[in-house]
Amino acid sequence: MPKFNKKQLAMIALILDDEEKNCNRTKKNWVRKMFTERKFVGEFHTLFKELEDEEIYFYKYLRMSQSQFYVLLTKIQPKIQKQNTTFREAISPKEKLMVCLRFLATGDSFQTISFSYRLGHSTVHYIVKEVCKAIVDELLAEVMPQPKEKDWEKISDDFWKMWNFHNCLGALDGKHVDIFCSSEQWFPIF
């Protein structure tokens, strides 16, 4: 390992410091210009106020009524609320919920939602993940409570009485499910 004297070390430090400053000059913004104009041209800031005046279009756009939207927002808001900093303003829980619901309602790509709402692609990805997790954490027990043994027995009895299906604990309706036979077939195929 080479030995440097104090003068040589000071010169190396100055050169490295100067290079670091030059590298920082090329990075001007954290966010692309088109995304900085989010509050003027993004869908949330331009469309949401109009949708609130038109219940039918609100429902068509987000696939839920305004009352359902605000009940859901109230339940998950503490989990998705972030603090503003001196560097940037946090995305509001209302905007996050709208982004997530629009993604779920349309099946559009994160990139398409990103352009519509003037948010970064990775930001949209993070928002959808965060909001979906908050919804599951808050509503899972309410919407899909864990059945008790007596509940399973009642379900089985109801299937037996109504459909003559013994030991049946549930059914899917309106959902196509692909069923593949395992490689170890235990029944004959005709």
CNS distance restraints for C-alpha pairs under 8 A (distance, minus, plus):
assign (resid   4 and name CA) (resid   8 and name CA) 5.84 0.50 0.50
assign (resid   4 and name CA) (resid   9 and name CA) 6.17 0.50 0.50
assign (resid   5 and name CA) (resid   9 and name CA) 6.30 0.50 0.50
assign (resid   6 and name CA) (resid  10 and name CA) 6.11 0.50 0.50
assign (resid   7 and name CA) (resid  11 and name CA) 6.33 0.50 0.50
assign (resid   8 and name CA) (resid  12 and name CA) 6.25 0.50 0.50
assign (resid   9 and name CA) (resid  13 and name CA) 6.15 0.50 0.50
assign (resid  10 and name CA) (resid  14 and name CA) 6.24 0.50 0.50
assign (resid  11 and name CA) (resid  15 and name CA) 6.22 0.50 0.50
assign (resid  12 and name CA) (resid  16 and name CA) 6.15 0.50 0.50
assign (resid  13 and name CA) (resid  17 and name CA) 6.01 0.50 0.50
assign (resid  14 and name CA) (resid  18 and name CA) 6.07 0.50 0.50
assign (resid  15 and name CA) (resid  19 and name CA) 6.22 0.50 0.50
assign (resid  16 and name CA) (resid  20 and name CA) 6.18 0.50 0.50
assign (resid  17 and name CA) (resid  21 and name CA) 6.33 0.50 0.50
assign (resid  18 and name CA) (resid  22 and name CA) 6.31 0.50 0.50
assign (resid  19 and name CA) (resid  23 and name CA) 6.20 0.50 0.50
assign (resid  20 and name CA) (resid  24 and name CA) 6.30 0.50 0.50
assign (resid  21 and name CA) (resid  25 and name CA) 6.39 0.50 0.50
assign (resid  22 and name CA) (resid  26 and name CA) 7.07 0.50 0.50
assign (resid  23 and name CA) (resid  27 and name CA) 7.35 0.50 0.50
assign (resid  24 and name CA) (resid  28 and name CA) 7.78 0.50 0.50
assign (resid  31 and name CA) (resid  35 and name CA) 6.40 0.50 0.50
assign (resid  31 and name CA) (resid  36 and name CA) 6.53 0.50 0.50
assign (resid  32 and name CA) (resid  36 and name CA) 6.52 0.50 0.50
assign (resid  33 and name CA) (resid  37 and name CA) 6.90 0.50 0.50
assign (resid  34 and name CA) (resid  38 and name CA) 7.35 0.50 0.50
assign (resid  34 and name CA) (resid 118 and name CA) 6.76 0.50 0.50
assign (resid  35 and name CA) (resid 118 and name CA) 4.71 0.50 0.50
assign (resid  35 and name CA) (resid 119 and name CA) 5.78 0.50 0.50
assign (resid  35 and name CA) (resid 120 and name CA) 7.23 0.50 0.50
assign (resid  36 and name CA) (resid 118 and name CA) 7.74 0.50 0.50
assign (resid  37 and name CA) (resid  41 and name CA) 6.25 0.50 0.50
assign (resid  37 and name CA) (resid  42 and name CA) 7.41 0.50 0.50
assign (resid  37 and name CA) (resid 118 and name CA) 7.41 0.50 0.50
assign (resid  38 and name CA) (resid  42 and name CA) 4.55 0.50 0.50
assign (resid  38 and name CA) (resid  45 and name CA) 7.48 0.50 0.50
assign (resid  38 and name CA) (resid 117 and name CA) 6.77 0.50 0.50
assign (resid  38 and name CA) (resid 118 and name CA) 5.04 0.50 0.50
assign (resid  38 and name CA) (resid 119 and name CA) 7.29 0.50 0.50
assign (resid  39 and name CA) (resid  45 and name CA) 5.51 0.50 0.50
assign (resid  39 and name CA) (resid  46 and name CA) 7.85 0.50 0.50
assign (resid  40 and name CA) (resid  45 and name CA) 6.61 0.50 0.50
assign (resid  40 and name CA) (resid  46 and name CA) 6.97 0.50 0.50
assign (resid  41 and name CA) (resid  45 and name CA) 6.97 0.50 0.50
assign (resid  41 and name CA) (resid  46 and name CA) 6.26 0.50 0.50
assign (resid  41 and name CA) (resid 117 and name CA) 8.00 0.50 0.50
assign (resid  41 and name CA) (resid 118 and name CA) 7.64 0.50 0.50
assign (resid  42 and name CA) (resid  46 and name CA) 6.20 0.50 0.50
assign (resid  42 and name CA) (resid 116 and name CA) 6.07 0.50 0.50
assign (resid  42 and name CA) (resid 117 and name CA) 4.40 0.50 0.50
assign (resid  42 and name CA) (resid 118 and name CA) 5.23 0.50 0.50
assign (resid  43 and name CA) (resid  47 and name CA) 5.23 0.50 0.50
assign (resid  43 and name CA) (resid  48 and name CA) 7.13 0.50 0.50
assign (resid  43 and name CA) (resid 116 and name CA) 5.79 0.50 0.50
assign (resid  43 and name CA) (resid 117 and name CA) 4.93 0.50 0.50
assign (resid  43 and name CA) (resid 118 and name CA) 7.79 0.50 0.50
assign (resid  44 and name CA) (resid  48 and name CA) 5.22 0.50 0.50
assign (resid  44 and name CA) (resid  95 and name CA) 6.22 0.50 0.50
assign (resid  44 and name CA) (resid  98 and name CA) 7.42 0.50 0.50
assign (resid  44 and name CA) (resid 117 and name CA) 6.31 0.50 0.50
assign (resid  45 and name CA) (resid  49 and name CA) 7.40 0.50 0.50
assign (resid  46 and name CA) (resid  50 and name CA) 7.59 0.50 0.50
assign (resid  47 and name CA) (resid  51 and name CA) 6.17 0.50 0.50
assign (resid  48 and name CA) (resid  52 and name CA) 6.25 0.50 0.50
assign (resid  49 and name CA) (resid  53 and name CA) 6.91 0.50 0.50
assign (resid  50 and name CA) (resid  54 and name CA) 6.76 0.50 0.50
assign (resid  51 and name CA) (resid  55 and name CA) 6.75 0.50 0.50
assign (resid  51 and name CA) (resid  57 and name CA) 6.06 0.50 0.50
assign (resid  51 and name CA) (resid  58 and name CA) 4.87 0.50 0.50
assign (resid  52 and name CA) (resid  58 and name CA) 6.43 0.50 0.50
assign (resid  52 and name CA) (resid  66 and name CA) 7.31 0.50 0.50
assign (resid  54 and name CA) (resid  58 and name CA) 6.11 0.50 0.50
assign (resid  55 and name CA) (resid  59 and name CA) 6.19 0.50 0.50
assign (resid  55 and name CA) (resid  65 and name CA) 6.94 0.50 0.50
assign (resid  55 and name CA) (resid  66 and name CA) 6.94 0.50 0.50
assign (resid  56 and name CA) (resid  60 and name CA) 6.28 0.50 0.50
assign (resid  57 and name CA) (resid  61 and name CA) 5.92 0.50 0.50
assign (resid  58 and name CA) (resid  62 and name CA) 6.12 0.50 0.50
assign (resid  58 and name CA) (resid  63 and name CA) 7.64 0.50 0.50
assign (resid  58 and name CA) (resid  64 and name CA) 7.41 0.50 0.50
assign (resid  58 and name CA) (resid  65 and name CA) 6.67 0.50 0.50
assign (resid  58 and name CA) (resid  66 and name CA) 6.92 0.50 0.50
assign (resid  59 and name CA) (resid  63 and name CA) 4.82 0.50 0.50
assign (resid  59 and name CA) (resid  64 and name CA) 4.84 0.50 0.50
assign (resid  59 and name CA) (resid  65 and name CA) 5.08 0.50 0.50
assign (resid  59 and name CA) (resid  66 and name CA) 7.37 0.50 0.50
assign (resid  60 and name CA) (resid  64 and name CA) 7.60 0.50 0.50
assign (resid  61 and name CA) (resid 102 and name CA) 7.12 0.50 0.50
assign (resid  61 and name CA) (resid 105 and name CA) 7.79 0.50 0.50
assign (resid  62 and name CA) (resid  98 and name CA) 7.32 0.50 0.50
assign (resid  62 and name CA) (resid 101 and name CA) 5.85 0.50 0.50
assign (resid  62 and name CA) (resid 102 and name CA) 5.65 0.50 0.50
assign (resid  62 and name CA) (resid 105 and name CA) 6.24 0.50 0.50
assign (resid  63 and name CA) (resid 101 and name CA) 7.85 0.50 0.50
assign (resid  63 and name CA) (resid 105 and name CA) 6.28 0.50 0.50
assign (resid  64 and name CA) (resid  68 and name CA) 6.19 0.50 0.50
assign (resid  64 and name CA) (resid  69 and name CA) 6.48 0.50 0.50
assign (resid  65 and name CA) (resid  69 and name CA) 6.16 0.50 0.50
assign (resid  66 and name CA) (resid  70 and name CA) 6.19 0.50 0.50
assign (resid  67 and name CA) (resid  71 and name CA) 6.15 0.50 0.50
assign (resid  68 and name CA) (resid  72 and name CA) 6.09 0.50 0.50
assign (resid  69 and name CA) (resid  73 and name CA) 6.04 0.50 0.50
assign (resid  70 and name CA) (resid  74 and name CA) 6.02 0.50 0.50
assign (resid  71 and name CA) (resid  75 and name CA) 6.41 0.50 0.50
assign (resid  72 and name CA) (resid  76 and name CA) 6.33 0.50 0.50
assign (resid  72 and name CA) (resid 135 and name CA) 7.98 0.50 0.50
assign (resid  73 and name CA) (resid  77 and name CA) 5.47 0.50 0.50
assign (resid  73 and name CA) (resid  93 and name CA) 7.35 0.50 0.50
assign (resid  73 and name CA) (resid  94 and name CA) 6.78 0.50 0.50
assign (resid  73 and name CA) (resid  97 and name CA) 7.08 0.50 0.50
assign (resid  74 and name CA) (resid  78 and name CA) 8.00 0.50 0.50
assign (resid  75 and name CA) (resid 138 and name CA) 6.86 0.50 0.50
assign (resid  76 and name CA) (resid  80 and name CA) 6.55 0.50 0.50
assign (resid  76 and name CA) (resid 131 and name CA) 7.78 0.50 0.50
assign (resid  76 and name CA) (resid 134 and name CA) 5.85 0.50 0.50
assign (resid  76 and name CA) (resid 135 and name CA) 6.37 0.50 0.50
assign (resid  76 and name CA) (resid 138 and name CA) 6.68 0.50 0.50
assign (resid  77 and name CA) (resid  81 and name CA) 5.72 0.50 0.50
assign (resid  77 and name CA) (resid  93 and name CA) 5.88 0.50 0.50
assign (resid  79 and name CA) (resid 134 and name CA) 6.13 0.50 0.50
assign (resid  80 and name CA) (resid  93 and name CA) 5.96 0.50 0.50
assign (resid  80 and name CA) (resid  96 and name CA) 7.93 0.50 0.50
assign (resid  80 and name CA) (resid 130 and name CA) 6.96 0.50 0.50
assign (resid  80 and name CA) (resid 131 and name CA) 6.67 0.50 0.50
assign (resid  80 and name CA) (resid 134 and name CA) 7.17 0.50 0.50
assign (resid  81 and name CA) (resid  92 and name CA) 6.87 0.50 0.50
assign (resid  81 and name CA) (resid  93 and name CA) 5.62 0.50 0.50
assign (resid  82 and name CA) (resid  90 and name CA) 5.99 0.50 0.50
assign (resid  82 and name CA) (resid  91 and name CA) 7.51 0.50 0.50
assign (resid  82 and name CA) (resid  92 and name CA) 7.74 0.50 0.50
assign (resid  83 and name CA) (resid  89 and name CA) 7.85 0.50 0.50
assign (resid  83 and name CA) (resid  90 and name CA) 6.10 0.50 0.50
assign (resid  84 and name CA) (resid  88 and name CA) 6.37 0.50 0.50
assign (resid  84 and name CA) (resid  89 and name CA) 4.71 0.50 0.50
assign (resid  84 and name CA) (resid  90 and name CA) 4.91 0.50 0.50
assign (resid  85 and name CA) (resid  89 and name CA) 6.20 0.50 0.50
assign (resid  85 and name CA) (resid  90 and name CA) 7.50 0.50 0.50
assign (resid  91 and name CA) (resid  95 and name CA) 6.60 0.50 0.50
assign (resid  91 and name CA) (resid  96 and name CA) 6.77 0.50 0.50
assign (resid  92 and name CA) (resid  96 and name CA) 6.29 0.50 0.50
assign (resid  93 and name CA) (resid  97 and name CA) 6.07 0.50 0.50
assign (resid  94 and name CA) (resid  98 and name CA) 6.21 0.50 0.50
assign (resid  95 and name CA) (resid  99 and name CA) 6.13 0.50 0.50
assign (resid  96 and name CA) (resid 100 and name CA) 6.22 0.50 0.50
assign (resid  96 and name CA) (resid 127 and name CA) 6.05 0.50 0.50
assign (resid  96 and name CA) (resid 128 and name CA) 7.71 0.50 0.50
assign (resid  96 and name CA) (resid 131 and name CA) 7.13 0.50 0.50
assign (resid  97 and name CA) (resid 101 and name CA) 6.03 0.50 0.50
assign (resid  97 and name CA) (resid 131 and name CA) 6.54 0.50 0.50
assign (resid  98 and name CA) (resid 102 and name CA) 5.97 0.50 0.50
assign (resid  99 and name CA) (resid 103 and name CA) 6.23 0.50 0.50
assign (resid  99 and name CA) (resid 113 and name CA) 7.29 0.50 0.50
assign (resid  99 and name CA) (resid 117 and name CA) 7.56 0.50 0.50
assign (resid  99 and name CA) (resid 124 and name CA) 7.36 0.50 0.50
assign (resid  99 and name CA) (resid 127 and name CA) 7.52 0.50 0.50
assign (resid  99 and name CA) (resid 128 and name CA) 7.25 0.50 0.50
assign (resid 100 and name CA) (resid 104 and name CA) 6.21 0.50 0.50
assign (resid 100 and name CA) (resid 127 and name CA) 6.74 0.50 0.50
assign (resid 100 and name CA) (resid 128 and name CA) 4.80 0.50 0.50
assign (resid 100 and name CA) (resid 131 and name CA) 6.64 0.50 0.50
assign (resid 100 and name CA) (resid 132 and name CA) 7.55 0.50 0.50
assign (resid 101 and name CA) (resid 105 and name CA) 5.81 0.50 0.50
assign (resid 102 and name CA) (resid 106 and name CA) 6.01 0.50 0.50
assign (resid 102 and name CA) (resid 107 and name CA) 7.99 0.50 0.50
assign (resid 102 and name CA) (resid 113 and name CA) 7.91 0.50 0.50
assign (resid 103 and name CA) (resid 107 and name CA) 5.47 0.50 0.50
assign (resid 103 and name CA) (resid 108 and name CA) 5.82 0.50 0.50
assign (resid 103 and name CA) (resid 109 and name CA) 7.40 0.50 0.50
assign (resid 103 and name CA) (resid 110 and name CA) 7.47 0.50 0.50
assign (resid 103 and name CA) (resid 113 and name CA) 6.88 0.50 0.50
assign (resid 103 and name CA) (resid 128 and name CA) 7.66 0.50 0.50
assign (resid 104 and name CA) (resid 108 and name CA) 7.98 0.50 0.50
assign (resid 108 and name CA) (resid 112 and name CA) 6.20 0.50 0.50
assign (resid 108 and name CA) (resid 113 and name CA) 6.76 0.50 0.50
assign (resid 109 and name CA) (resid 113 and name CA) 6.46 0.50 0.50
assign (resid 110 and name CA) (resid 114 and name CA) 5.87 0.50 0.50
assign (resid 110 and name CA) (resid 121 and name CA) 5.93 0.50 0.50
assign (resid 110 and name CA) (resid 124 and name CA) 6.08 0.50 0.50
assign (resid 110 and name CA) (resid 125 and name CA) 6.28 0.50 0.50
assign (resid 111 and name CA) (resid 115 and name CA) 6.35 0.50 0.50
assign (resid 111 and name CA) (resid 121 and name CA) 5.48 0.50 0.50
assign (resid 112 and name CA) (resid 116 and name CA) 6.30 0.50 0.50
assign (resid 113 and name CA) (resid 117 and name CA) 6.05 0.50 0.50
assign (resid 113 and name CA) (resid 119 and name CA) 7.97 0.50 0.50
assign (resid 113 and name CA) (resid 124 and name CA) 7.18 0.50 0.50
assign (resid 114 and name CA) (resid 118 and name CA) 5.55 0.50 0.50
assign (resid 114 and name CA) (resid 119 and name CA) 4.85 0.50 0.50
assign (resid 114 and name CA) (resid 120 and name CA) 5.61 0.50 0.50
assign (resid 114 and name CA) (resid 121 and name CA) 5.26 0.50 0.50
assign (resid 114 and name CA) (resid 124 and name CA) 6.11 0.50 0.50
assign (resid 115 and name CA) (resid 119 and name CA) 6.69 0.50 0.50
assign (resid 115 and name CA) (resid 120 and name CA) 7.90 0.50 0.50
assign (resid 119 and name CA) (resid 123 and name CA) 6.29 0.50 0.50
assign (resid 119 and name CA) (resid 124 and name CA) 6.51 0.50 0.50
assign (resid 120 and name CA) (resid 124 and name CA) 6.30 0.50 0.50
assign (resid 121 and name CA) (resid 125 and name CA) 6.35 0.50 0.50
assign (resid 122 and name CA) (resid 126 and name CA) 6.09 0.50 0.50
assign (resid 123 and name CA) (resid 127 and name CA) 6.05 0.50 0.50
assign (resid 124 and name CA) (resid 128 and name CA) 6.15 0.50 0.50
assign (resid 125 and name CA) (resid 129 and name CA) 6.26 0.50 0.50
assign (resid 126 and name CA) (resid 130 and name CA) 5.97 0.50 0.50
assign (resid 127 and name CA) (resid 131 and name CA) 5.95 0.50 0.50
assign (resid 128 and name CA) (resid 132 and name CA) 5.97 0.50 0.50
assign (resid 129 and name CA) (resid 133 and name CA) 6.15 0.50 0.50
assign (resid 130 and name CA) (resid 134 and name CA) 6.23 0.50 0.50
assign (resid 131 and name CA) (resid 135 and name CA) 6.14 0.50 0.50
assign (resid 132 and name CA) (resid 136 and name CA) 6.21 0.50 0.50
assign (resid 133 and name CA) (resid 137 and name CA) 6.02 0.50 0.50
assign (resid 134 and name CA) (resid 138 and name CA) 6.01 0.50 0.50
assign (resid 135 and name CA) (resid 139 and name CA) 5.75 0.50 0.50
assign (resid 135 and name CA) (resid 140 and name CA) 7.64 0.50 0.50
assign (resid 136 and name CA) (resid 140 and name CA) 5.14 0.50 0.50
assign (resid 138 and name CA) (resid 142 and name CA) 7.92 0.50 0.50
assign (resid 139 and name CA) (resid 143 and name CA) 5.83 0.50 0.50
assign (resid 140 and name CA) (resid 144 and name CA) 5.50 0.50 0.50
assign (resid 140 and name CA) (resid 145 and name CA) 7.04 0.50 0.50
assign (resid 141 and name CA) (resid 145 and name CA) 4.68 0.50 0.50
assign (resid 141 and name CA) (resid 146 and name CA) 7.18 0.50 0.50
assign (resid 147 and name CA) (resid 151 and name CA) 5.64 0.50 0.50
assign (resid 147 and name CA) (resid 152 and name CA) 6.63 0.50 0.50
assign (resid 148 and name CA) (resid 152 and name CA) 6.53 0.50 0.50
assign (resid 149 and name CA) (resid 153 and name CA) 6.35 0.50 0.50
assign (resid 150 and name CA) (resid 154 and name CA) 6.17 0.50 0.50
assign (resid 151 and name CA) (resid 155 and name CA) 6.18 0.50 0.50
assign (resid 152 and name CA) (resid 156 and name CA) 6.15 0.50 0.50
assign (resid 152 and name CA) (resid 169 and name CA) 6.43 0.50 0.50
assign (resid 153 and name CA) (resid 157 and name CA) 6.10 0.50 0.50
assign (resid 154 and name CA) (resid 158 and name CA) 6.06 0.50 0.50
assign (resid 155 and name CA) (resid 159 and name CA) 6.30 0.50 0.50
assign (resid 155 and name CA) (resid 168 and name CA) 7.57 0.50 0.50
assign (resid 155 and name CA) (resid 169 and name CA) 5.74 0.50 0.50
assign (resid 155 and name CA) (resid 170 and name CA) 7.37 0.50 0.50
assign (resid 156 and name CA) (resid 160 and name CA) 6.27 0.50 0.50
assign (resid 156 and name CA) (resid 166 and name CA) 6.83 0.50 0.50
assign (resid 156 and name CA) (resid 167 and name CA) 5.44 0.50 0.50
assign (resid 156 and name CA) (resid 168 and name CA) 5.24 0.50 0.50
assign (resid 156 and name CA) (resid 169 and name CA) 5.24 0.50 0.50
assign (resid 157 and name CA) (resid 161 and name CA) 6.11 0.50 0.50
assign (resid 157 and name CA) (resid 166 and name CA) 7.73 0.50 0.50
assign (resid 157 and name CA) (resid 167 and name CA) 7.94 0.50 0.50
assign (resid 158 and name CA) (resid 162 and name CA) 5.91 0.50 0.50
assign (resid 159 and name CA) (resid 163 and name CA) 5.39 0.50 0.50
assign (resid 159 and name CA) (resid 164 and name CA) 6.46 0.50 0.50
assign (resid 159 and name CA) (resid 165 and name CA) 5.47 0.50 0.50
assign (resid 159 and name CA) (resid 166 and name CA) 6.85 0.50 0.50
assign (resid 159 and name CA) (resid 167 and name CA) 7.91 0.50 0.50
assign (resid 159 and name CA) (resid 168 and name CA) 6.24 0.50 0.50
assign (resid 159 and name CA) (resid 169 and name CA) 7.59 0.50 0.50
assign (resid 160 and name CA) (resid 164 and name CA) 4.34 0.50 0.50
assign (resid 160 and name CA) (resid 165 and name CA) 4.65 0.50 0.50
assign (resid 160 and name CA) (resid 166 and name CA) 5.07 0.50 0.50
assign (resid 160 and name CA) (resid 167 and name CA) 7.53 0.50 0.50
assign (resid 160 and name CA) (resid 168 and name CA) 7.64 0.50 0.50
assign (resid 161 and name CA) (resid 165 and name CA) 7.85 0.50 0.50
assign (resid 181 and name CA) (resid 185 and name CA) 6.92 0.50 0.50
